[in-house]
Amino acid sequence: VQVDTSGEVTKNGVPPEEAPAVAEHIVAACGPSLRFAGLMTIGAPDDARCFDVLVAARDAVSQRLALPAEQIALSMGMSGDFEEAIRRGSTSVRVGSSIF
């Protein structure tokens, strides 16, 4: 589930406070067609607070679904900030521009 952690008009996703309800809907209503795996964000450049917002959203989803937080993936961080994202709990980063 993509979460808008920055509020920038150039970014998309559900507001952080809606992430638990969206995750719950996926688990309850989508059956085997769609499996909730985690949350992702593309935060604002040079604003690591976006990572903290996603971690907080993950904690709220964890509580709502009665799942250990460690079972909910966090995809955050790109080539320019992946190290900070990992420090703040990212389980998946996107580093395409560092490779190409």
PDB file as gemmi writes it, atoms N, CA and C in Angstrom:
CRYST1    1.000    1.000    1.000  90.00  90.00  90.00 P 1                      
ATOM      1  N   VAL A   1       0.862  -1.170   0.000  1.00  0.00           N  
ATOM      2  CA  VAL A   1       0.000   0.000   0.000  1.00  0.00           C  
ATOM      3  C   VAL A   1       0.904   1.227   0.000  1.00  0.00           C  
ATOM      4  N   GLN A   2       0.716   2.098  -0.978  1.00  0.00           N  
ATOM      5  CA  GLN A   2       1.518   3.314  -1.042  1.00  0.00           C  
ATOM      6  C   GLN A   2       0.920   4.366  -0.111  1.00  0.00           C  
ATOM      7  N   VAL A   3       1.775   4.956   0.696  1.00  0.00           N  
ATOM      8  CA  VAL A   3       1.370   5.958   1.676  1.00  0.00           C  
ATOM      9  C   VAL A   3       2.035   7.284   1.321  1.00  0.00           C  
ATOM     10  N   ASP A   4       1.233   8.333   1.282  1.00  0.00           N  
ATOM     11  CA  ASP A   4       1.758   9.679   1.019  1.00  0.00           C  
ATOM     12  C   ASP A   4       2.254  10.251   2.341  1.00  0.00           C  
ATOM     13  N   THR A   5       3.545  10.225   2.534  1.00  0.00           N  
ATOM     14  CA  THR A   5       4.130  10.686   3.800  1.00  0.00           C  
ATOM     15  C   THR A   5       4.595  12.131   3.756  1.00  0.00           C  
ATOM     16  N   SER A   6       4.569  12.746   2.581  1.00  0.00           N  
ATOM     17  CA  SER A   6       5.109  14.099   2.464  1.00  0.00           C  
ATOM     18  C   SER A   6       4.047  15.163   2.199  1.00  0.00           C  
ATOM     19  N   GLY A   7       2.919  14.768   1.654  1.00  0.00           N  
ATOM     20  CA  GLY A   7       1.893  15.742   1.316  1.00  0.00           C  
ATOM     21  C   GLY A   7       2.204  16.559   0.071  1.00  0.00           C  
ATOM     22  N   GLU A   8       3.254  16.192  -0.648  1.00  0.00           N  
ATOM     23  CA  GLU A   8       3.608  16.909  -1.874  1.00  0.00           C  
ATOM     24  C   GLU A   8       2.587  16.588  -2.969  1.00  0.00           C  
ATOM     25  N   VAL A   9       2.267  17.576  -3.794  1.00  0.00           N  
ATOM     26  CA  VAL A   9       1.309  17.345  -4.872  1.00  0.00           C  
ATOM     27  C   VAL A   9       1.847  16.387  -5.927  1.00  0.00           C  
ATOM     28  N   THR A  10       3.153  16.215  -5.970  1.00  0.00           N  
ATOM     29  CA  THR A  10       3.762  15.316  -6.947  1.00  0.00           C  
ATOM     30  C   THR A  10       3.780  13.863  -6.477  1.00  0.00           C  
ATOM     31  N   LYS A  11       3.316  13.604  -5.274  1.00  0.00           N  
ATOM     32  CA  LYS A  11       3.339  12.250  -4.717  1.00  0.00           C  
ATOM     33  C   LYS A  11       1.911  11.733  -4.570  1.00  0.00           C  
ATOM     34  N   ASN A  12       1.782  10.420  -4.549  1.00  0.00           N  
ATOM     35  CA  ASN A  12       0.481   9.777  -4.420  1.00  0.00           C  
ATOM     36  C   ASN A  12       0.496   8.806  -3.245  1.00  0.00           C  
ATOM     37  N   GLY A  13      -0.648   8.256  -2.963  1.00  0.00           N  
ATOM     38  CA  GLY A  13      -0.788   7.282  -1.890  1.00  0.00           C  
ATOM     39  C   GLY A  13      -1.887   7.685  -0.936  1.00  0.00           C  
ATOM     40  N   VAL A  14      -2.226   6.755  -0.073  1.00  0.00           N  
ATOM     41  CA  VAL A  14      -3.244   7.043   0.929  1.00  0.00           C  
ATOM     42  C   VAL A  14      -2.620   7.890   2.032  1.00  0.00           C  
ATOM     43  N   PRO A  15      -3.425   8.723   2.676  1.00  0.00           N  
ATOM     44  CA  PRO A  15      -2.901   9.443   3.835  1.00  0.00           C  
ATOM     45  C   PRO A  15      -2.494   8.438   4.916  1.00  0.00           C  
ATOM     46  N   PRO A  16      -1.470   8.734   5.694  1.00  0.00           N  
ATOM     47  CA  PRO A  16      -0.991   7.779   6.703  1.00  0.00           C  
ATOM     48  C   PRO A  16      -2.089   7.278   7.636  1.00  0.00           C  
ATOM     49  N   GLU A  17      -3.015   8.163   8.006  1.00  0.00           N  
ATOM     50  CA  GLU A  17      -4.058   7.753   8.944  1.00  0.00           C  
ATOM     51  C   GLU A  17      -5.064   6.777   8.323  1.00  0.00           C  
ATOM     52  N   GLU A  18      -5.077   6.663   6.989  1.00  0.00           N  
ATOM     53  CA  GLU A  18      -5.979   5.726   6.324  1.00  0.00           C  
ATOM     54  C   GLU A  18      -5.341   4.365   6.054  1.00  0.00           C  
ATOM     55  N   ALA A  19      -4.046   4.247   6.236  1.00  0.00           N  
ATOM     56  CA  ALA A  19      -3.340   2.996   5.938  1.00  0.00           C  
ATOM     57  C   ALA A  19      -3.899   1.799   6.707  1.00  0.00           C  
ATOM     58  N   PRO A  20      -4.213   1.914   8.002  1.00  0.00           N  
ATOM     59  CA  PRO A  20      -4.762   0.743   8.703  1.00  0.00           C  
ATOM     60  C   PRO A  20      -6.076   0.253   8.109  1.00  0.00           C  
ATOM     61  N   ALA A  21      -6.964   1.163   7.747  1.00  0.00           N  
ATOM     62  CA  ALA A  21      -8.253   0.751   7.176  1.00  0.00           C  
ATOM     63  C   ALA A  21      -8.072   0.118   5.798  1.00  0.00           C  
ATOM     64  N   VAL A  22      -7.182   0.658   4.993  1.00  0.00           N  
ATOM     65  CA  VAL A  22      -6.932   0.088   3.668  1.00  0.00           C  
ATOM     66  C   VAL A  22      -6.340  -1.318   3.805  1.00  0.00           C  
ATOM     67  N   ALA A  23      -5.377  -1.466   4.685  1.00  0.00           N  
ATOM     68  CA  ALA A  23      -4.771  -2.790   4.903  1.00  0.00           C  
ATOM     69  C   ALA A  23      -5.817  -3.780   5.409  1.00  0.00           C  
ATOM     70  N   GLU A  24      -6.653  -3.337   6.330  1.00  0.00           N  
ATOM     71  CA  GLU A  24      -7.701  -4.212   6.861  1.00  0.00           C  
ATOM     72  C   GLU A  24      -8.670  -4.626   5.755  1.00  0.00           C  
ATOM     73  N   HIS A  25      -9.023  -3.704   4.885  1.00  0.00           N  
ATOM     74  CA  HIS A  25      -9.921  -4.018   3.774  1.00  0.00           C  
ATOM     75  C   HIS A  25      -9.289  -5.068   2.851  1.00  0.00           C  
ATOM     76  N   ILE A  26      -8.021  -4.904   2.544  1.00  0.00           N  
ATOM     77  CA  ILE A  26      -7.342  -5.874   1.681  1.00  0.00           C  
ATOM     78  C   ILE A  26      -7.391  -7.262   2.302  1.00  0.00           C  
ATOM     79  N   VAL A  27      -7.071  -7.342   3.574  1.00  0.00           N  
ATOM     80  CA  VAL A  27      -7.047  -8.639   4.262  1.00  0.00           C  
ATOM     81  C   VAL A  27      -8.446  -9.245   4.332  1.00  0.00           C  
ATOM     82  N   ALA A  28      -9.446  -8.421   4.629  1.00  0.00           N  
ATOM     83  CA  ALA A  28     -10.800  -8.934   4.853  1.00  0.00           C  
ATOM     84  C   ALA A  28     -11.593  -9.166   3.572  1.00  0.00           C  
ATOM     85  N   ALA A  29     -11.377  -8.355   2.561  1.00  0.00           N  
ATOM     86  CA  ALA A  29     -12.280  -8.395   1.415  1.00  0.00           C  
ATOM     87  C   ALA A  29     -11.667  -8.868   0.100  1.00  0.00           C  
ATOM     88  N   CYS A  30     -10.373  -8.940   0.021  1.00  0.00           N  
ATOM     89  CA  CYS A  30      -9.762  -9.257  -1.269  1.00  0.00           C  
ATOM     90  C   CYS A  30      -9.419 -10.728  -1.445  1.00  0.00           C  
ATOM     91  N   GLY A  31      -9.553 -11.494  -0.386  1.00  0.00           N  
ATOM     92  CA  GLY A  31      -9.323 -12.930  -0.495  1.00  0.00           C  
ATOM     93  C   GLY A  31      -7.970 -13.274  -1.069  1.00  0.00           C  
ATOM     94  N   PRO A  32      -7.918 -14.370  -1.805  1.00  0.00           N  
ATOM     95  CA  PRO A  32      -6.626 -14.822  -2.341  1.00  0.00           C  
ATOM     96  C   PRO A  32      -6.142 -14.003  -3.542  1.00  0.00           C  
ATOM     97  N   SER A  33      -6.985 -13.096  -4.038  1.00  0.00           N  
ATOM     98  CA  SER A  33      -6.598 -12.315  -5.215  1.00  0.00           C  
ATOM     99  C   SER A  33      -5.541 -11.266  -4.924  1.00  0.00           C  
ATOM    100  N   LEU A  34      -5.508 -10.800  -3.688  1.00  0.00           N  
ATOM    101  CA  LEU A  34      -4.574  -9.738  -3.313  1.00  0.00           C  
ATOM    102  C   LEU A  34      -4.142  -9.969  -1.877  1.00  0.00           C  
ATOM    103  N   ARG A  35      -2.843  -9.951  -1.643  1.00  0.00           N  
ATOM    104  CA  ARG A  35      -2.307 -10.176  -0.300  1.00  0.00           C  
ATOM    105  C   ARG A  35      -1.615  -8.905   0.170  1.00  0.00           C  
ATOM    106  N   PHE A  36      -1.979  -8.457   1.360  1.00  0.00           N  
ATOM    107  CA  PHE A  36      -1.305  -7.304   1.939  1.00  0.00           C  
ATOM    108  C   PHE A  36       0.087  -7.731   2.394  1.00  0.00           C  
ATOM    109  N   ALA A  37       1.118  -7.037   1.891  1.00  0.00           N  
ATOM    110  CA  ALA A  37       2.493  -7.373   2.247  1.00  0.00           C  
ATOM    111  C   ALA A  37       3.179  -6.274   3.044  1.00  0.00           C  
ATOM    112  N   GLY A  38       2.787  -5.011   2.820  1.00  0.00           N  
ATOM    113  CA  GLY A  38       3.458  -3.940   3.529  1.00  0.00           C  
ATOM    114  C   GLY A  38       3.108  -2.574   2.991  1.00  0.00           C  
ATOM    115  N   LEU A  39       3.933  -1.610   3.371  1.00  0.00           N  
ATOM    116  CA  LEU A  39       3.720  -0.210   3.026  1.00  0.00           C  
ATOM    117  C   LEU A  39       4.937   0.331   2.289  1.00  0.00           C  
ATOM    118  N   MET A  40       4.700   1.301   1.419  1.00  0.00           N  
ATOM    119  CA  MET A  40       5.809   1.947   0.722  1.00  0.00           C  
ATOM    120  C   MET A  40       5.541   3.437   0.623  1.00  0.00           C  
ATOM    121  N   THR A  41       6.627   4.170   0.484  1.00  0.00           N  
ATOM    122  CA  THR A  41       6.521   5.613   0.280  1.00  0.00           C  
ATOM    123  C   THR A  41       7.694   6.106  -0.543  1.00  0.00           C  
ATOM    124  N   ILE A  42       7.469   7.205  -1.200  1.00  0.00           N  
ATOM    125  CA  ILE A  42       8.547   7.988  -1.800  1.00  0.00           C  
ATOM    126  C   ILE A  42       8.460   9.333  -1.092  1.00  0.00           C  
ATOM    127  N   GLY A  43       9.330   9.531  -0.152  1.00  0.00           N  
ATOM    128  CA  GLY A  43       9.277  10.735   0.673  1.00  0.00           C  
ATOM    129  C   GLY A  43       9.807  11.959  -0.039  1.00  0.00           C  
ATOM    130  N   ALA A  44       9.674  13.072   0.626  1.00  0.00           N  
ATOM    131  CA  ALA A  44      10.207  14.330   0.090  1.00  0.00           C  
ATOM    132  C   ALA A  44      11.732  14.276   0.113  1.00  0.00           C  
ATOM    133  N   PRO A  45      12.373  14.862  -0.885  1.00  0.00           N  
ATOM    134  CA  PRO A  45      13.838  14.892  -0.891  1.00  0.00           C  
ATOM    135  C   PRO A  45      14.390  15.548   0.373  1.00  0.00           C  
ATOM    136  N   ASP A  46      15.391  14.946   0.933  1.00  0.00           N  
ATOM    137  CA  ASP A  46      16.090  15.482   2.105  1.00  0.00           C  
ATOM    138  C   ASP A  46      15.192  15.664   3.327  1.00  0.00           C  
ATOM    139  N   ASP A  47      14.150  14.843   3.445  1.00  0.00           N  
ATOM    140  CA  ASP A  47      13.266  14.920   4.608  1.00  0.00           C  
ATOM    141  C   ASP A  47      13.044  13.516   5.166  1.00  0.00           C  
ATOM    142  N   ALA A  48      13.926  13.102   6.038  1.00  0.00           N  
ATOM    143  CA  ALA A  48      13.862  11.754   6.603  1.00  0.00           C  
ATOM    144  C   ALA A  48      12.667  11.554   7.524  1.00  0.00           C  
ATOM    145  N   ARG A  49      11.981  12.646   7.871  1.00  0.00           N  
ATOM    146  CA  ARG A  49      10.774  12.486   8.699  1.00  0.00           C  
ATOM    147  C   ARG A  49       9.720  11.647   7.992  1.00  0.00           C  
ATOM    148  N   CYS A  50       9.743  11.636   6.666  1.00  0.00           N  
ATOM    149  CA  CYS A  50       8.802  10.814   5.909  1.00  0.00           C  
ATOM    150  C   CYS A  50       8.964   9.340   6.280  1.00  0.00           C  
ATOM    151  N   PHE A  51      10.186   8.925   6.565  1.00  0.00           N  
ATOM    152  CA  PHE A  51      10.420   7.538   6.975  1.00  0.00           C  
ATOM    153  C   PHE A  51       9.763   7.270   8.322  1.00  0.00           C  
ATOM    154  N   ASP A  52       9.855   8.230   9.221  1.00  0.00           N  
ATOM    155  CA  ASP A  52       9.232   8.075  10.539  1.00  0.00           C  
ATOM    156  C   ASP A  52       7.712   7.992  10.423  1.00  0.00           C  
ATOM    157  N   VAL A  53       7.144   8.754   9.495  1.00  0.00           N  
ATOM    158  CA  VAL A  53       5.695   8.707   9.271  1.00  0.00           C  
ATOM    159  C   VAL A  53       5.289   7.320   8.797  1.00  0.00           C  
ATOM    160  N   LEU A  54       6.089   6.726   7.903  1.00  0.00           N  
ATOM    161  CA  LEU A  54       5.753   5.383   7.410  1.00  0.00           C  
ATOM    162  C   LEU A  54       5.896   4.345   8.510  1.00  0.00           C  
ATOM    163  N   VAL A  55       6.910   4.457   9.342  1.00  0.00           N  
ATOM    164  CA  VAL A  55       7.073   3.538  10.470  1.00  0.00           C  
ATOM    165  C   VAL A  55       5.870   3.633  11.406  1.00  0.00           C  
ATOM    166  N   ALA A  56       5.411   4.844  11.669  1.00  0.00           N  
ATOM    167  CA  ALA A  56       4.236   5.025  12.526  1.00  0.00           C  
ATOM    168  C   ALA A  56       2.988   4.422  11.880  1.00  0.00           C  
ATOM    169  N   ALA A  57       2.856   4.575  10.563  1.00  0.00           N  
ATOM    170  CA  ALA A  57       1.720   3.973   9.852  1.00  0.00           C  
ATOM    171  C   ALA A  57       1.796   2.456   9.941  1.00  0.00           C  
ATOM    172  N   ARG A  58       3.001   1.910   9.804  1.00  0.00           N  
ATOM    173  CA  ARG A  58       3.177   0.461   9.939  1.00  0.00           C  
ATOM    174  C   ARG A  58       2.777  -0.004  11.338  1.00  0.00           C  
ATOM    175  N   ASP A  59       3.147   0.747  12.353  1.00  0.00           N  
ATOM    176  CA  ASP A  59       2.783   0.371  13.723  1.00  0.00           C  
ATOM    177  C   ASP A  59       1.266   0.381  13.908  1.00  0.00           C  
ATOM    178  N   ALA A  60       0.596   1.358  13.293  1.00  0.00           N  
ATOM    179  CA  ALA A  60      -0.870   1.423  13.380  1.00  0.00           C  
ATOM    180  C   ALA A  60      -1.511   0.257  12.631  1.00  0.00           C  
ATOM    181  N   VAL A  61      -0.963  -0.095  11.481  1.00  0.00           N  
ATOM    182  CA  VAL A  61      -1.465  -1.251  10.730  1.00  0.00           C  
ATOM    183  C   VAL A  61      -1.243  -2.522  11.531  1.00  0.00           C  
ATOM    184  N   SER A  62      -0.074  -2.649  12.120  1.00  0.00           N  
ATOM    185  CA  SER A  62       0.259  -3.812  12.940  1.00  0.00           C  
ATOM    186  C   SER A  62      -0.762  -3.999  14.057  1.00  0.00           C  
ATOM    187  N   GLN A  63      -1.078  -2.908  14.719  1.00  0.00           N  
ATOM    188  CA  GLN A  63      -2.041  -2.964  15.812  1.00  0.00           C  
ATOM    189  C   GLN A  63      -3.436  -3.327  15.297  1.00  0.00           C  
ATOM    190  N   ARG A  64      -3.844  -2.714  14.198  1.00  0.00           N  
ATOM    191  CA  ARG A  64      -5.180  -2.952  13.636  1.00  0.00           C  
ATOM    192  C   ARG A  64      -5.351  -4.388  13.167  1.00  0.00           C  
ATOM    193  N   LEU A  65      -4.292  -4.971  12.574  1.00  0.00           N  
ATOM    194  CA  LEU A  65      -4.375  -6.326  12.044  1.00  0.00           C  
ATOM    195  C   LEU A  65      -3.909  -7.383  13.034  1.00  0.00           C  
ATOM    196  N   ALA A  66      -3.456  -6.956  14.199  1.00  0.00           N  
ATOM    197  CA  ALA A  66      -2.913  -7.867  15.206  1.00  0.00           C  
ATOM    198  C   ALA A  66      -1.795  -8.726  14.613  1.00  0.00           C  
ATOM    199  N   LEU A  67      -0.903  -8.050  13.882  1.00  0.00           N  
ATOM    200  CA  LEU A  67       0.272  -8.698  13.291  1.00  0.00           C  
ATOM    201  C   LEU A  67       1.529  -8.111  13.914  1.00  0.00           C  
ATOM    202  N   PRO A  68       2.568  -8.921  14.086  1.00  0.00           N  
ATOM    203  CA  PRO A  68       3.836  -8.334  14.517  1.00  0.00           C  
ATOM    204  C   PRO A  68       4.327  -7.340  13.462  1.00  0.00           C  
ATOM    205  N   ALA A  69       4.810  -6.208  13.893  1.00  0.00           N  
ATOM    206  CA  ALA A  69       5.284  -5.180  12.970  1.00  0.00           C  
ATOM    207  C   ALA A  69       6.341  -5.726  12.013  1.00  0.00           C  
ATOM    208  N   GLU A  70       7.143  -6.664  12.485  1.00  0.00           N  
ATOM    209  CA  GLU A  70       8.215  -7.232  11.659  1.00  0.00           C  
ATOM    210  C   GLU A  70       7.675  -7.988  10.450  1.00  0.00           C  
ATOM    211  N   GLN A  71       6.392  -8.355  10.459  1.00  0.00           N  
ATOM    212  CA  GLN A  71       5.805  -9.075   9.331  1.00  0.00           C  
ATOM    213  C   GLN A  71       5.260  -8.136   8.260  1.00  0.00           C  
ATOM    214  N   ILE A  72       5.370  -6.834   8.488  1.00  0.00           N  
ATOM    215  CA  ILE A  72       4.869  -5.848   7.543  1.00  0.00           C  
ATOM    216  C   ILE A  72       6.065  -5.154   6.901  1.00  0.00           C  
ATOM    217  N   ALA A  73       6.240  -5.386   5.607  1.00  0.00           N  
ATOM    218  CA  ALA A  73       7.377  -4.803   4.893  1.00  0.00           C  
ATOM    219  C   ALA A  73       7.266  -3.289   4.830  1.00  0.00           C  
ATOM    220  N   LEU A  74       8.425  -2.638   4.838  1.00  0.00           N  
ATOM    221  CA  LEU A  74       8.516  -1.186   4.668  1.00  0.00           C  
ATOM    222  C   LEU A  74       9.436  -0.903   3.489  1.00  0.00           C  
ATOM    223  N   SER A  75       8.876  -0.394   2.420  1.00  0.00           N  
ATOM    224  CA  SER A  75       9.666  -0.022   1.258  1.00  0.00           C  
ATOM    225  C   SER A  75       9.803   1.495   1.258  1.00  0.00           C  
ATOM    226  N   MET A  76      10.982   1.953   1.586  1.00  0.00           N  
ATOM    227  CA  MET A  76      11.246   3.393   1.617  1.00  0.00           C  
ATOM    228  C   MET A  76      12.737   3.596   1.421  1.00  0.00           C  
ATOM    229  N   GLY A  77      13.068   4.670   0.758  1.00  0.00           N  
ATOM    230  CA  GLY A  77      14.467   4.967   0.494  1.00  0.00           C  
ATOM    231  C   GLY A  77      14.814   4.703  -0.956  1.00  0.00           C  
ATOM    232  N   MET A  78      15.556   5.644  -1.514  1.00  0.00           N  
ATOM    233  CA  MET A  78      16.004   5.537  -2.895  1.00  0.00           C  
ATOM    234  C   MET A  78      17.510   5.784  -2.917  1.00  0.00           C  
ATOM    235  N   SER A  79      18.070   5.896  -4.104  1.00  0.00           N  
ATOM    236  CA  SER A  79      19.525   5.999  -4.235  1.00  0.00           C  
ATOM    237  C   SER A  79      20.144   7.062  -3.337  1.00  0.00           C  
ATOM    238  N   GLY A  80      19.495   8.202  -3.182  1.00  0.00           N  
ATOM    239  CA  GLY A  80      20.083   9.295  -2.427  1.00  0.00           C  
ATOM    240  C   GLY A  80      19.907   9.225  -0.921  1.00  0.00           C  
ATOM    241  N   ASP A  81      19.000   8.366  -0.454  1.00  0.00           N  
ATOM    242  CA  ASP A  81      18.721   8.351   0.992  1.00  0.00           C  
ATOM    243  C   ASP A  81      18.517   6.946   1.564  1.00  0.00           C  
ATOM    244  N   PHE A  82      18.906   5.929   0.814  1.00  0.00           N  
ATOM    245  CA  PHE A  82      18.611   4.565   1.253  1.00  0.00           C  
ATOM    246  C   PHE A  82      19.292   4.197   2.571  1.00  0.00           C  
ATOM    247  N   GLU A  83      20.473   4.754   2.828  1.00  0.00           N  
ATOM    248  CA  GLU A  83      21.160   4.405   4.080  1.00  0.00           C  
ATOM    249  C   GLU A  83      20.369   4.898   5.288  1.00  0.00           C  
ATOM    250  N   GLU A  84      19.842   6.114   5.211  1.00  0.00           N  
ATOM    251  CA  GLU A  84      19.016   6.645   6.302  1.00  0.00           C  
ATOM    252  C   GLU A  84      17.713   5.852   6.414  1.00  0.00           C  
ATOM    253  N   ALA A  85      17.139   5.476   5.283  1.00  0.00           N  
ATOM    254  CA  ALA A  85      15.910   4.677   5.300  1.00  0.00           C  
ATOM    255  C   ALA A  85      16.143   3.341   6.005  1.00  0.00           C  
ATOM    256  N   ILE A  86      17.269   2.717   5.740  1.00  0.00           N  
ATOM    257  CA  ILE A  86      17.591   1.443   6.396  1.00  0.00           C  
ATOM    258  C   ILE A  86      17.757   1.657   7.897  1.00  0.00           C  
ATOM    259  N   ARG A  87      18.440   2.724   8.276  1.00  0.00           N  
ATOM    260  CA  ARG A  87      18.593   3.020   9.703  1.00  0.00           C  
ATOM    261  C   ARG A  87      17.242   3.191  10.388  1.00  0.00           C  
ATOM    262  N   ARG A  88      16.259   3.689   9.650  1.00  0.00           N  
ATOM    263  CA  ARG A  88      14.936   3.953  10.234  1.00  0.00           C  
ATOM    264  C   ARG A  88      13.958   2.804  10.037  1.00  0.00           C  
ATOM    265  N   GLY A  89      14.425   1.673   9.486  1.00  0.00           N  
ATOM    266  CA  GLY A  89      13.583   0.480   9.457  1.00  0.00           C  
ATOM    267  C   GLY A  89      13.170  -0.058   8.106  1.00  0.00           C  
ATOM    268  N   SER A  90      13.667   0.511   7.021  1.00  0.00           N  
ATOM    269  CA  SER A  90      13.286   0.023   5.704  1.00  0.00           C  
ATOM    270  C   SER A  90      13.697  -1.437   5.509  1.00  0.00           C  
ATOM    271  N   THR A  91      12.810  -2.205   4.894  1.00  0.00           N  
ATOM    272  CA  THR A  91      13.124  -3.596   4.556  1.00  0.00           C  
ATOM    273  C   THR A  91      13.347  -3.758   3.061  1.00  0.00           C  
ATOM    274  N   SER A  92      13.113  -2.686   2.302  1.00  0.00           N  
ATOM    275  CA  SER A  92      13.306  -2.711   0.854  1.00  0.00           C  
ATOM    276  C   SER A  92      13.615  -1.296   0.395  1.00  0.00           C  
ATOM    277  N   VAL A  93      14.642  -1.158  -0.443  1.00  0.00           N  
ATOM    278  CA  VAL A  93      15.014   0.153  -0.973  1.00  0.00           C  
ATOM    279  C   VAL A  93      15.055   0.088  -2.496  1.00  0.00           C  
ATOM    280  N   ARG A  94      14.954   1.255  -3.133  1.00  0.00           N  
ATOM    281  CA  ARG A  94      15.000   1.342  -4.584  1.00  0.00           C  
ATOM    282  C   ARG A  94      16.246   2.154  -4.957  1.00  0.00           C  
ATOM    283  N   VAL A  95      17.194   1.508  -5.589  1.00  0.00           N  
ATOM    284  CA  VAL A  95      18.467   2.164  -5.877  1.00  0.00           C  
ATOM    285  C   VAL A  95      18.806   2.140  -7.371  1.00  0.00           C  
ATOM    286  N   GLY A  96      17.806   2.216  -8.204  1.00  0.00           N  
ATOM    287  CA  GLY A  96      18.010   2.133  -9.652  1.00  0.00           C  
ATOM    288  C   GLY A  96      18.984   3.137 -10.207  1.00  0.00           C  
ATOM    289  N   SER A  97      18.894   4.388  -9.791  1.00  0.00           N  
ATOM    290  CA  SER A  97      19.784   5.402 -10.383  1.00  0.00           C  
ATOM    291  C   SER A  97      21.232   5.215  -9.924  1.00  0.00           C  
ATOM    292  N   SER A  98      21.446   4.506  -8.824  1.00  0.00           N  
ATOM    293  CA  SER A  98      22.817   4.214  -8.393  1.00  0.00           C  
ATOM    294  C   SER A  98      23.443   3.115  -9.255  1.00  0.00           C  
ATOM    295  N   ILE A  99      22.596   2.320  -9.844  1.00  0.00           N  
ATOM    296  CA  ILE A  99      23.082   1.203 -10.670  1.00  0.00           C  
ATOM    297  C   ILE A  99      23.283   1.638 -12.114  1.00  0.00           C  
ATOM    298  N   PHE A 100      22.365   2.445 -12.605  1.00  0.00           N  
ATOM    299  CA  PHE A 100      22.387   2.801 -14.025  1.00  0.00           C  
ATOM    300  C   PHE A 100      23.021   4.117 -14.258  1.00  0.00           C  
TER     301      PHE A 100                                                      
END                                                                             
